[in-house]
Amino acid sequence: FEAYCAWADYHDMMALTERLIARAAKAVCGTYRLPSNGNVIDFEPPWPRLRLTDLVASELGLSCGALKLEALERAWEKCKVPGPKPKKGTRR
């Protein structure tokens, strides 16, 4: 979905998104906790607020300070991510 709110910042938009999705899950399924492929996804607020760089570093087993292009390329190779390898000097 797409939404705009005058004078809102990204914190406000995160809170709006969280409320919208959590309330939809509760209204449709009667619960915040939904089974998915043998796991349970918990939509109950509040959700954790995480930085993308911290998540990438954690998944790749790197420290946040080590998120340099060369380290990311080595981690990409080690993880055997499906699909083409990103080209040097390009953005996706």
Helices and strands as residue ranges (DSSP letters): H 10-29, E 33-36, E 39-42, H 52-60, G 64-66, H 69-79
